[in-house]
Amino acid sequence: MERAVAIRQLFLQGQPSYSLPEAAELIGWSITELSEEIAAAELSQVGADTLVTWQTVATLAVTEWSPEMIEDALGANVTLLPELARLGDLCVRLPRYQIVALETAARRHDSTLNEFLSRYLLDQTSTEAPTLGRTVDGFQEAYMWPQVPKRQAPTPANFTLKLVRPGFGPAAELPTSSPA
């Protein structure tokens, strides 16, 4: 399935849950890869009849799709994203050797500089999240998106699985999936 179509389908026409084949097709992974990821996240059992919640599919999808890809695919529907999860522009001045280092790292990770920096800065964001979640309106909602639906406070019941897919930043937590 074309990425932009999959993004629109997941975020504009999402279902409460998906079969493993449906979820794998949306994300662009094999069924085996998705099953292994869910099993590695300590889900009790993953079988052919396992249903994967929308939040789990969306959380895994955003490890595969950059914020730019999501915004481009959503177009005018970008307002579906929490305000602080939407892209903004930042112009910075850095020593050129740092720019070269960042560009090299982005290429090594097969990503754009924007995507690399966004994922790289998740560590810093995580460090600041407890304070910002209490002091900046909308921060917690944007930081946790898509793991927590709009205006739903995170509770221990919402977050039981650790995302172990290799990438940048802290491990994300996944909501549990329901067996069929």
C-alpha positions as CSV (number, residue, x, y, z in Angstrom):
1,M,0.0,0.0,0.0
2,E,1.3,3.5,-0.8
3,R,2.6,5.2,2.3
4,A,0.4,8.4,1.9
5,V,-2.7,6.2,1.4
6,A,-1.8,4.1,4.5
7,I,-1.3,7.3,6.6
8,R,-4.6,8.7,5.5
9,Q,-6.4,5.4,6.1
10,L,-4.9,5.0,9.6
11,F,-5.4,8.5,10.8
12,L,-8.6,9.6,9.0
13,Q,-10.5,6.3,8.8
14,G,-9.0,4.4,11.7
15,Q,-10.7,1.3,13.1
16,P,-10.7,0.4,16.8
17,S,-8.6,-2.7,16.0
18,Y,-6.9,-4.5,13.1
19,S,-6.0,-8.0,12.2
20,L,-2.3,-8.7,12.0
21,P,-2.3,-8.7,8.2
22,E,-4.2,-5.4,8.1
23,A,-1.9,-3.8,10.6
24,A,1.2,-5.1,8.8
25,E,0.0,-3.8,5.5
26,L,-0.8,-0.3,6.9
27,I,2.6,0.1,8.4
28,G,4.5,-1.6,5.5
29,W,5.9,-4.4,7.6
30,S,5.7,-8.2,7.1
31,I,3.2,-10.1,9.4
32,T,6.3,-11.8,10.9
33,E,8.0,-8.5,11.6
34,L,4.9,-7.1,13.2
35,S,4.2,-10.3,15.2
36,E,7.8,-10.3,16.5
37,E,7.6,-6.6,17.5
38,I,4.4,-7.1,19.4
39,A,5.8,-10.3,21.1
40,A,9.0,-8.5,21.9
41,A,6.9,-5.8,23.6
42,E,5.8,-8.6,26.0
43,L,2.3,-9.2,24.6
44,S,1.3,-12.6,26.1
45,Q,0.7,-14.4,22.8
46,V,0.6,-13.3,19.1
47,G,-1.4,-15.6,16.9
48,A,-3.3,-15.4,13.6
49,D,-6.4,-14.2,15.5
50,T,-4.7,-11.5,17.4
51,L,-6.3,-8.1,17.0
52,V,-4.0,-5.0,17.2
53,T,-5.5,-1.8,18.7
54,W,-5.5,1.4,16.7
55,Q,-3.2,3.0,19.2
56,T,-0.7,0.2,18.9
57,V,-0.7,0.3,15.1
58,A,-0.4,4.1,15.2
59,T,2.4,4.0,17.7
60,L,4.3,1.6,15.6
61,A,3.5,3.5,12.4
62,V,5.1,6.7,13.8
63,T,8.3,4.8,14.3
64,E,8.2,4.1,10.5
65,W,6.8,7.4,9.2
66,S,8.4,10.8,9.9
67,P,6.3,13.7,11.0
68,E,6.9,15.3,7.6
69,M,5.5,12.2,5.9
70,I,2.4,12.2,8.1
71,E,1.7,15.9,7.7
72,D,2.2,15.8,3.9
73,A,-0.2,12.8,3.6
74,L,-2.8,14.5,5.9
75,G,-2.7,17.8,4.0
76,A,-5.6,20.0,5.2
77,N,-6.5,17.3,7.8
78,V,-3.3,18.0,9.7
79,T,-5.6,19.7,12.3
80,L,-6.3,16.2,13.5
81,L,-2.9,16.2,15.1
82,P,-2.5,17.9,18.5
83,E,-1.4,21.5,18.0
84,L,2.1,21.0,19.5
85,A,2.6,17.8,17.5
86,R,2.4,19.7,14.2
87,L,5.6,20.8,12.5
88,G,7.1,24.2,13.0
89,D,10.1,25.9,11.5
90,L,13.3,26.6,13.4
91,C,16.3,28.4,12.0
92,V,19.5,27.8,14.0
93,R,23.1,28.8,13.4
94,L,25.7,26.1,14.2
95,P,29.4,25.7,13.5
96,R,29.8,24.1,10.1
97,Y,31.6,21.0,11.5
98,Q,28.4,20.3,13.5
99,I,26.3,20.7,10.4
100,V,28.5,18.3,8.6
101,A,28.3,15.8,11.5
102,L,24.5,16.1,11.6
103,E,24.2,15.6,7.8
104,T,26.5,12.6,7.9
105,A,24.6,11.0,10.8
106,A,21.3,11.6,9.0
107,R,22.6,9.9,5.8
108,R,24.0,7.0,7.9
109,H,20.5,6.5,9.4
110,D,18.9,6.8,5.9
111,S,16.8,9.8,6.9
112,T,16.5,13.5,6.2
113,L,18.2,16.0,8.5
114,N,14.8,17.1,9.7
115,E,13.7,13.5,10.6
116,F,17.1,12.7,12.2
117,L,17.0,15.8,14.4
118,S,13.4,15.2,15.4
119,R,14.2,11.7,16.5
120,Y,17.5,12.7,18.0
121,L,15.9,15.4,20.1
122,L,13.4,13.0,21.7
123,D,16.0,12.3,24.4
124,Q,16.1,16.0,25.3
125,T,12.3,16.2,25.1
126,S,12.0,13.2,27.4
127,T,14.2,14.9,29.9
128,E,12.1,18.1,29.9
129,A,8.7,16.3,29.6
130,P,7.8,16.1,33.3
131,T,8.1,19.9,33.7
132,L,6.7,20.8,30.3
133,G,3.7,18.5,30.8
134,R,2.8,20.5,33.9
135,T,3.5,23.9,32.6
136,V,2.8,24.0,28.9
137,D,-0.8,23.6,27.7
138,G,-1.0,20.8,25.2
139,F,2.5,19.5,25.7
140,Q,1.5,16.2,27.2
141,E,-1.1,15.5,24.5
142,A,1.5,16.2,21.8
143,Y,4.3,14.3,23.5
144,M,2.2,11.2,23.9
145,W,0.5,11.3,20.5
146,P,-0.7,8.9,19.1
147,Q,-0.5,6.8,22.2
148,V,-3.1,8.7,24.1
149,P,-6.3,9.9,22.5
150,K,-7.0,13.7,22.7
151,R,-7.7,14.8,26.3
152,Q,-7.2,11.4,27.9
153,A,-4.8,11.4,30.7
154,P,-2.2,8.6,30.6
155,T,-2.7,6.0,33.3
156,P,-0.7,2.8,34.1
157,A,-3.5,0.8,32.3
158,N,-2.8,2.7,29.1
159,F,0.9,1.9,29.0
160,T,1.9,-1.7,29.6
161,L,4.2,-2.6,26.7
162,K,7.6,-1.2,25.8
163,L,8.4,-0.5,22.2
164,V,11.6,-2.2,21.4
165,R,12.0,-1.5,17.7
166,P,15.4,0.0,17.2
167,G,15.5,3.8,16.6
168,F,16.2,7.0,18.2
169,G,15.0,8.3,21.5
170,P,13.4,6.6,24.5
171,A,11.3,3.4,24.2
172,A,7.7,4.2,23.6
173,E,5.0,2.4,25.5
174,L,2.3,0.6,23.6
175,P,-1.3,0.1,24.7
176,T,-2.2,-3.6,25.0
177,S,-3.8,-5.5,22.1
178,S,-6.9,-7.6,22.3
179,P,-7.1,-11.2,21.2
180,A,-10.0,-12.1,18.9
